[in-house]
Amino acid sequence: MKLNTVTNRYIFREIIPLFIISLLLFTLIFLMAKILDITDLIVNHRVNVFSVLLMLIYCIPSFLIFVIPMSIMMGVLFAFLRLSNDNEIIALKAGGFSIYRLLPPVFVFCFIGFLMTGFMCLYGSPWGRLAFKALLFETAKSNINIGLKERTFNDSFKGVMLYVNEIEEKDKTLTDVFIEDRRTAGMVSTVVAPKGEFLCDPERLAFQLKLYNGVINQVSRDKKTIHSVKFDTYDFYLDLTQVLSSRKDGRKSRKEMSLAELRQSLHEATKEDTKDYLTLMEYHKKFSIPFACFVLGLVAVPLGIQSKSAKRSFGMVLGLFFFLIYYAFLSAGWVLGEAGICPAAFGMWVPNLVIGVIAAYLMFMTANERPVKIVVICLRIFQWFRSIWKRG
């Protein structure tokens, strides 16, 4: 049957608006989780609204990796739920259409979602994460009080307690600086200086604190000795990347790497390296999540037809439940793969396998006019998950 038939075009047009609404709704929900952080940046740290909006834009690609497959599922589910409630599915069956003949527009729509999600996984998310980190660092340079506050003991830096009496807004110079450094095992160092200034190191994503005319006191708890040193200038590096939730050395994380960089990392890693598992899982994840558009879209077809008498609110709950099943298997596969209990590829692809089997079963039952108790299946899956959770 050709894809340009009236029926296929009708089903395809039915899915599009529902997909767009779901996409906007779920994106908004994901962004709502950032509201507290955004409010803190604007109110407490005086970050301008334009920078905050850019941060939100850079976060969106990472959200869309999961939002697009979820929206594909909801769009297909609501479309077939509406067709079932209006008895249009029965009319199509009476006209000689089988359930399988209604799948071509769904396949086309899932393929579009596959391309969109694949683009976000391969290019959008790495770009967004890198741009977000760069913007956050630039914001910290122009608003140094994001990582440092006046007349407050700041312990945001690992192993370092920092106190600054005053920060000049114009040149960012510091007055009356006190530092307690516990980063060296068995050694406590205190640095006191009347004046200091920040120097940025973009390559390392770090700040260098240059102090003038101060004193360093070093106390060795193991040797029980005390050393005092006066200095004219002293360079003290602050690991602001921890405050900015970035890596210490400024290198790319696995989620920030492109496909070629992941391959290079896998090529350089040794078999005994535990990071190899994580990199390999991240590599397979870039392909398995886009493929979820197909399995989630296909499982939505029988769910919509079988739930003929259900309301749309129930359809949303049903769709979210099956997406949570997918995400639960994905999270479990990540944990097991990270621990080396199961192969990395298996851990990332098993959610598609499980949802695909469920979709095939429901499709077969629906095509053969066999009723399926969706609620009973959901309860059994929930009980199965709960039993596994209790054993763990």
N, C-alpha and C positions, 0 to 999 in steps of 0.2 A: 504494500500500500504506500503510495507516495506521501511525502511529508507535507505537501502543499494542498492537501484536501481541506475541505471546509471544517471537518471535525477536528483535525489536528490543529488548524489555526485557531479554532474556537477554544480548545483546551489550553493552547499556548498563551493566548491573550487573557484567559482566565487566571493563569498563574502569575503573570507579570505584575499586576498591581498589588497582589497579596505578598509577593516576594519583596517589592519595594517598601511596603509598609512594615513588614517584619524586619527588613534590613535597617530601616531608620529607627524603629523601636528598640531593637536589641543593641544597636550602636549607642543610642542614648542611654540605655541602662548601663552599659559598660562604662561610659563616660561619667555617669553619676558617681561611680566608685572613686573618681578622682576629685570630686568636689571639695572634700575636706582638705586635701593637699593644695588644691588651687586657692581656696580661701586663705589658707595659712600663708601661701606665697604672696598673695595680694595685700592682705591686712597686716601681717606681722613683719614681712620682709620687704614690702614696698616694691615688689616686682611689677613692671608695667603690664597692662592688660594684653598688649600686642604679643609680648613674649609668652605669656600664658596661653594665648590662643594658638601660637605656633607649637607649643609643647603638646597641646591637645591634638593638633593635626598630625604631629609626628607619632602620637600614640595610636591613632586610628588604624594604621596597617596591621599592627599586632593584634588588635581586636578583631579585624575583619577575617583573619585566618579562621576563627571559630564562628564568627557571626554569619559569614556567607553560607557555609554548609547548614547552619541552623535555619537560616532564612529560606534556603532552598527547600528544606524539609517542610517548614511551615507553609510556604507558598503552595506546594503540591498538596499537602494535607488539607488545607482550607479549601482549595479548588475542588478536590474530589469530594470533600465533605459537603460542599454546597451543591455539587452535581447530584450527589446521592439524596440529599434532603429534598431537592426539587424533582426527584424521580427521573432525572435525565439519564442516569446510568441505566435504569430499567428500559427507558425508551431506546437507548443505543443498543442494548442487548436484544430487544425485540426487532431491531433493524438488522440484526446479523453481526453486530460487533461483539467480539470477545474482549476480555480485559486486556489481553496481550496486544490487541490492535490499538489500544489507547495509550500504549507506552511510548511510541516514537516521539511525541512532543515532550514527554517527560525526560527522555534520554537527551534530547537536544538541549533542554533547559539545564539539566544536570551537567552536560558538557560545557555549557557557558559558565556555570558556577565553578566547574573544575578548572577552567582556564583562569578565571578571576582569582580563585584561591591559590592556584599555583603561582600566579604572578606575585601575589602578596607574600607567599612563603619564600620565593626565590629572590625577589627584589625589594618589594615594598617594606616588609618587616625589617630586614637588615638596614635598609636606608633610613627608616624611621628611627630605629634604635640609635644608630650612629649620629643622626642629626639631632635627636633629643639630647644625647650626651654632650655633644658639642655646644648646643644652645644653653644647656644647663651650666656648663663650665663658663661660657661667655657671660651668662647672667651672674654667676658667682664672682667673676672678675669685676663687674660693674656694680655689684651689690654684695660687697664682701661680708655684710652682716647676715647673709643667708647661712654661712657656716660659722660665724663668730658674732657674739653679742657683747656689748659694753657692760662692764661691771657685773659680769656673770661668770661663774665658774663653769667652763664648757668642757664636758667630757665626751663630746662626739667623736673625738679622735682616739683611736684605739691605743691604750697605754699612755695617753697624754692628757694632763689636766691643764687648761689654759685660762688665764685671766687677763683681761685688758681693761684698763680704766677708761680709756677714751679712744675713739677712732675718728680721725679727721675725715670729713666727707670729701674734701677736695682732692687731696693727694693720698688718701688711705694710709697715712702714717699712724702709728700706734704710740700711745703714751702709757707708761708704767705697766710693763709687761711682766707677768709671772707665769712660769712654766714648770710643771712637775712631769718628768719623763720616766716612765717605768717600763719602757720597751725592751731594755736590756735585763736579762734574767739576773736576779741577785743584786741589782744596782738601781738606786734611786737618784736621779739627778734633778736639781732645781736650778732654774735659770731666772735671774732677775735683771731687768734692764729698764732704764728710764725712757728709752725710745726704740722704735723698730719700724720696719716697713715691709710690705708684701711685694714680692717679685713673682710673676707668673711663669710657669714652665709648661706651655701648651702641649709639648710632645709627651711629657709624662703625666699630663692632667693633674698637676700638683702645684702647690704654692710654696715658695721659699720665703721663710721669715728671717729677714736680716736684722739683727739686734746690734745696738751700739752701747759701748761703755758700761758693760754689765758684769755680773759675777755668776760663775757656775760652781755649785756645790754638789759633789758626788759622794754618796754614802754607799759603801759596800756592806751589805748585810752578811755576806759569807765571811769576808776577811775582817769585818768590823773596823773599817778604816774610813776616814773622811778626807776628801781633797777639795781644796778651794782654789779656783782659777779666775783671775780677772782678765777681761778681754776688751779690745777696742771695737772689733766687729766679730760677729758670730752668726753663721748660717745655720738655721734650723728648718728642716723640711717638715711640712705638715701634710699628712695624707688626706687631703680634702676629697679625694675620690671615694672614700668610704662614706662621707656625708652625702655625696652626690650619687651614691649607689652605683659606682663604677668599679672597674677592676683596679687593683692597686698599681699595677705596672702600666696602665693606660692601654694595654693591648686589647684587641677585640675579643669579646666573649663568643661562645659558640653560636648564640642566637644572632650575633652581629655579623657573622661570617657569611660570605657568598658561597655558592655551591663549589666553585673552584677552590676557595680557601679551605672549605671542609675537606675536600679531597686531598689537598696538600697536607693538611693536619693529620689526616688518616695515614697518609704515606709516610710521614715523619714519625708517627707514634710507634712505640714498640708494643708487642703483643702483651707484655706484662703491665703496661700502663693502664691504670683504671680509667683515666680520662678518655682512653680510646673508645670505651663502651659509650660514654656520653656523646662523644663526637659522632660515632656511628649511628646512634639513635637519632641525633639531631639531623643527620643526613637523610635517614629513611623517613623522618617525620615530615620533611619538606615535600615528600611525594604521597605519603599515606593520608595526610589530612585533606589535600585536594581530592583524592579518590573517595573520601567520605561523602562528597556531594552525590555520588552515584548511589551508594548503599542507603544513605538517609533519604534521598529522593524516592528511591524505589520502595522502601518500606512504608513511605507515607501514602502510596497509592492504595494498597489494601486496607491500611488503617482508616483512610477516609471513607472507603466504600463500606467496610464492615461497621463503621460507627454511624450508620445511616440516621438513627433517631437521636444522635447526640447533638448537643449545642456546640457552638464554636469555642466557648470557654473550655469545654471538656477536650476539644481538639487541641487547644493550646497546651493544656496540662499533659495530654497524651504525647504530643510532640516533644515537649520539654523532658518528659520522663525517658523517652527513648534516646534523646540526645545525652541525657545524664548517664544512661547506660554506656553509650559510646565513650563519653569522657572518663567514666569510671574505669573502663577497660584500658583506655589510653594511659591514665595515671598509673594503674597497676602495672601495665607493661613497662612504663618508664622506671618504676621502682625496682621491678624484678630484673630489668635489663641493666640498670645501674649497679645492682648487686652481683651481676654475673650469673644469676640463677637461670635465666633464659636468654637465648640469642637476641641481640639488639633488634635485628630485622623482625623477628617474630613478635617482640613486645610492641613494636609500632604498627604492625599490620594485623594483629589479632583482633582489634576492635572492628575493623572493616569486615573481617571474616565472620565474627559473631553476628553483627547486624545484617550482613549479607545472607547468612543462613536463615535468620528470622524473616527477612524480606522474602526469600524464596519460598519458605513454608507458608507465610501468609498469602503470598501471591497464588500459590498452587491451590490453597483452600478456597480463596475468593473466586478464582477462575472456574472451579468445579462446583460452585454454588454451595459450598459447605460453610456453615456459620462458624465463626470463631469467637469465643468469649474473650474479648480483648482485656477486660478488667481482670479476669481470672489469670491470664498470662502475665499481666503486670504485677499482680500480687505474688505469683510464684517467683518471678524474677526478683522482686523485692525481698521475699523471704530467703531466697538463695544468697543474695548479697548480705543480708543480715547474719545468716549463719556463718558465712565466710569471715565477716567482720568479728564475730564473737570468737571464732577460732584463732584469729590473728591476735 
